[in-house]
Amino acid sequence: MIRKLKSGGYRLYSRKKDPKTGKRKNLGTFQSRAAAERHERAVQYFKRH
C-alpha cells in the first residue's frame, strides 16, 4: 500500500495492520512512486520464497 507524503515522497506500508500497534508497518520511503512500486513487488516476492 503506497501513500504520498506531504514532503512529496512516497511511503510503502504493509497491507495488513500490525495487531500489536493497530497501525500499518512502514516498509520504506521513496523519492518516486515507481521506486516504491518496485520495492512493493520485491517484498511480495520474498514473502513467498
N, C-alpha and C positions, 0 to 999 in steps of 0.2 A: 504494500500500500504506500503510494508516494504522495507526499503533500508538499505544496510550495510554501516556502518560508517568507516572512516579511523582508528578509535580507536579500531575497532574490534567488536563493539556493533551493535545493530540493532535499527532502529527508525521506529515507526509506524506513517505514515502520513495519513491525511484524503484523501478519494478517489477523491473528487472534490476540485477545487481551491477555496479559500476564495475570494469572489467578491471584498471585501474591499482592500486586500493586493495583490491579484493576485498570492498568494503562497498557498501551502498546509499547513493545521494546523498540528503541532506536537502533536500527541496523546500519546506520551510516548516513552521512550528509554529503551531498554532491553539488558541484557547480552547475551541472546541466541535467535536464530531465533524462536525456539519453544515457548518461553515465549511471544514473540511479536505476533506470530500467535494465541496463546490462548487469548491474550488480544484483538486482532482484532475481534475474534469471539464474545467475550463478548460485545464489542462496537456495533457490528451489531445486537446482541440480544436486547440490551437496546434501540436501535434506534426504534425498532418495538414494545416495550412493555411499 
